Amino acid sequence: MRDRDAIAIFDLNEIIGGTSMAGNLHVRNLDDDLILKLKMRAARHGRSAEAEHREILRQVLQNETEPDFDSLAASLRRLTASRKQTPSEELMREGRDER
């Protein structure tokens, strides 16, 4: 698992906790060839490029499942396996001693 995946794990709470799930999606820096393919596909299906883009996303994501807590926890354990772990009781003791 890469660091980018870890960011996705932590940002999931931000995404779900947001106020509105509806909105706009702006995709920048697409290759001209990709844009042309999207427009050609949209024309074949009798849709605008924007409608085609929505349909592609819908098809790709409709059967996507979110990982459960156990899977996310296992991923986090793998990401942090090589890091030094401080037991919580030590952290609590240090916190009390600092007061």
PALUM-879941 format. One record per residue: z, x, y of N, C-alpha, C, O in turn. Coordinates in pm, whole numbers, padded with zeros to 5 digits, always signed. Layout:
! PALUM-879941
ZXYZXYZXYZXY...
***
This chain:
! PALUM-879941
+00000+00085-00118+00000+00000+00000+00000+00089+00124+00070+00190+00128-00077+00052+00222-00089+00132+00343+00004+00079+00451+00057-00032+00440+00026+00160+00558+00111+00118+00669+00059-00009+00732+00138-00092+00779-00073-00026+00734-00133-00146+00791-00083-00270+00718-00061-00374+00781-00065-00261+00586-00013-00374+00508+00130-00405+00546+00170-00522+00548+00207-00303+00576+00345-00325+00617+00350-00403+00746+00433-00493+00763+00260-00370+00838+00254-00442+00964+00222-00588+00938+00281-00677+01000+00131-00614+00846+00095-00752+00813+00215-00827+00758+00233-00946+00788+00297-00762+00679+00416-00826+00623+00511-00867+00735+00562-00979+00735+00535-00778+00829+00630-00808+00934+00575-00904+01037+00650-00984+01093+00445-00901+01064+00384-00990+01163+00372-01132+01111+00351-01224+01191+00384-01153+00982+00371-01287+00925+00473-01382+00986+00441-01498+01014+00596-01336+01005+00698-01421+01067+00658-01461+01208+00682-01574+01250+00600-01369+01283+00554-01399+01418+00446-01505+01417+00446-01596+01499+00352-01492+01324+00240-01585+01317+00288-01724+01281+00251-01822+01346+00370-01735+01179+00418-01866+01133+00511-01928+01237+00512-02049+01255+00589-01845+01304+00685-01895+01401+00624-01933+01534+00695-01982+01622+00494-01913+01551+00427-01946+01677+00430-02094+01706+00459-02175+01618+00401-02129+01830+00409-02268+01871+00289-02350+01828+00302-02468+01797+00172-02289+01825+00052-02366+01794-00038-02288+01699-00065-02170+01722-00084-02353+01595-00173-02287+01502-00320-02304+01543-00405-02228+01498-00350-02402+01627-00487-02423+01672-00516-02330+01789-00426-02293+01863-00641-02294+01803-00674-02209+01916-00810-02148+01902-00893-02192+01822-00832-02047+01980-00960-01978+01983-00947-01843+01915-00840-01781+01913-01057-01801+01859-01063-01670+01795-01181-01597+01855-01295-01643+01848-01155-01483+01915-01261-01403+01975-01282-01280+01887-01188-01206+01860-01404-01260+01843-01437-01145+01759-01525-01053+01841-01635-01090+01883-01476-00933+01863-01548-00839+01948-01602-00723+01863-01561-00701+01749-01694-00651+01924-01748-00527+01867-01818-00548+01733-01805-00466+01642-01892-00658+01721-01972-00680+01600-02106-00609+01614-02161-00600+01723-02156-00560+01503-02287-00498+01503-02394-00603+01532-02381-00719+01492-02498-00561+01601-02608-00653+01632-02668-00711+01505-02707-00828+01502-02676-00630+01400-02732-00675+01273-02648-00789+01214-02703-00886+01162-02517-00777+01222-02428-00879+01171-02442-01010+01250-02443-01119+01193-02453-00998+01380-02472-01116+01465-02602-01185+01431-02608-01308+01424-02708-01107+01411-02838-01164+01375-02829-01236+01241-02884-01346+01227-02760-01177+01144-02744-01242+01014-02666-01373+01026-02699-01472+00961-02564-01372+01109-02486-01494+01130-02573-01602+01192-02568-01718+01150-02652-01566+01291-02739-01664+01357-02847-01716+01262-02880-01835+01265-02901-01630+01179-03003-01672+01082-02941-01765+00978-03002-01866+00941-02822-01733+00931-02754-01818+00835-02722-01954+00897-02737-02058+00833-02677-01952+01022-02646-02077+01092-02770-02163+01105-02764-02285+01086-02883-02102+01137-03008-02177+01151-03048-02239+01018-03093-02353+01014-03033-02164+00909-03066-02218+00776-02981-02340+00742-03028-02431+00675-02857-02340+00790-02766-02451+00760-02763-02557+00870-02687-02654+00861-02845-02539+00972-02852-02638+01080-02727-02644+01164-02688-02751+01212-02662-02530+01184-02540-02525+01263-02554-02420+01372-02642-02335+01369-02464-02430+01469-02455-02324+01570-02390-02202+01505-02329-02212+01398-02403-02088+01569-02341-01966+01516-02189-01985+01512-02124-01937+01419-02133-02052+01611-01989-02075+01614-01945-02165+01497-01844-02138+01432-02021-02271+01473-01989-02361+01361-02004-02288+01228-01925-02311+01136-02103-02203+01217-02123-02126+01094-02006-02030+01072-01957-02014+00961-01963-01968+01180-01850-01876+01173-01726-01951+01123-01654-01900+01037-01700-02070+01176-01586-02150+01131-01600-02184+00983-01502-02178+00908-01721-02221+00940-01743-02258+00800-01722-02139+00708-01663-02154+00601-01769-02023+00746-01749-01902+00665-01600-01874+00650-01552-01847+00540-01527-01879+00761-01383-01856+00754-01314-01960+00667-01226-01927+00587-01353-02086+00682-01293-02193+00602-01316-02169+00454-01223-02180+00374-01440-02135+00417-01472-02112+00276-01394-01994+00219-01343-02001+00107-01385-01888+00294-01318-01768+00245-01167-01790+00235-01103-01741+00141-01110-01863+00329-00965-01874+00336-00906-01998+00270-00784-02006+00254-00989-02094+00231-00934-02219+00179-00853-02201+00051-00758-02276+00028-00888-02106-00032-00815-02085-00157-00722-01964-00151-00664-01923-00251-00709-01908-00031-00620-01793-00012-00476-01839-00029-00434-01940+00028-00401-01764-00105-00260-01797-00121-00175-01690-00054-00209-01572-00055-00066-01733+00003+00026-01641+00068+00119-01583-00038+00161-01654-00129+00150-01456-00027+00242-01398-00125+00381-01459-00112+00424-01495-00002+00449-01471-00224+00585-01525-00220+00683-01416-00176+00647-01299-00164+00805-01456-00153+00906-01363-00104+00924-01244-00198+00935-01130-00153+00928-01269-00328+00949-01161-00425+00839-01056-00416+00866-00936-00424+00715-01100-00399+00602-01006-00386+00614-00924-00258+00591-00803-00258+00649-00992-00148+00665-00921-00021+00779-00821-00029+00768-00709+00021+00890-00861-00093+01005-00770-00106+00968-00649-00191+01008-00537-00160+00892-00671-00298+00850-00559-00384+00759-00464-00306+00768-00342-00321+00671-00520-00225+00583-00437-00142+00665-00353-00045+00637-00234-00026+00763-00415+00016+00847-00343+00111+00926-00232+00040+00941-00122+00095+00976-00260-00080+01047-00156-00156+00955-00038-00188+00997+00078-00180+00830-00067-00224+00735+00042-00251+00707+00123-00126+00697+00246-00131+00695+00055-00012+00667+00124+00114+00781+00216+00155+00759+00322+00213+00902+00176+00124+01018+00252+00171+01084+00335+00061+01192+00390+00082+01023+00344-00054+01083+00414-00168+01114+00560-00138+01215+00612-00186+01031+00627-00061+01053+00770-00036+01144+00795+00084+01176+00910+00114+01185+00691+00151+01272+00707+00269+01419+00709+00227+01459+00647+00129+01496+00781+00304+01641+00787+00279+01699+00649+00309+01675+00592+00416+01775+00597+00215+01838+00466+00231+01987+00485+00251+02052+00556+00174+02041+00423+00353+02185+00431+00379+02248+00300+00334+02207+00193+00380+02345+00306+00245+02411+00183+00199+02471+00105+00317+02521+00165+00412+02466-00024+00310+02513-00109+00420+02660-00087+00452+02700-00096+00568+02741-00060+00350+02884-00040+00377+02907+00083+00464+03000+00086+00544+02823+00186+00447+02835+00305+00532+02798+00271+00676+02865+00314+00770+02692+00194+00692+02649+00156+00827+02756+00072+00895+02782+00089+01014+02816-00019+00820+02922-00102+00877+03043-00017+00917+03103-00038+01023+03079+00079+00831+03192+00167+00859+03164+00249+00985+03252+00263+01071+03042+00303+00996+03005+00380+01115+03013+00294+01241+03059+00339+01346+02970+00171+01227+02974+00079+01342+03117+00051+01387+03146+00048+01506+03205+00031+01291+03346+00008+01323+03408+00131+01387+03485+00121+01483+03374+00250+01333+03432+00375+01385+03386+00404+01528+03457+00469+01605+03267+00356+01564+03215+00382+01699+03284+00296+01804+03278+00328+01923+03349+00189+01764+03414+00099+01862+03543+00153+01911+03610+00090+01993
***
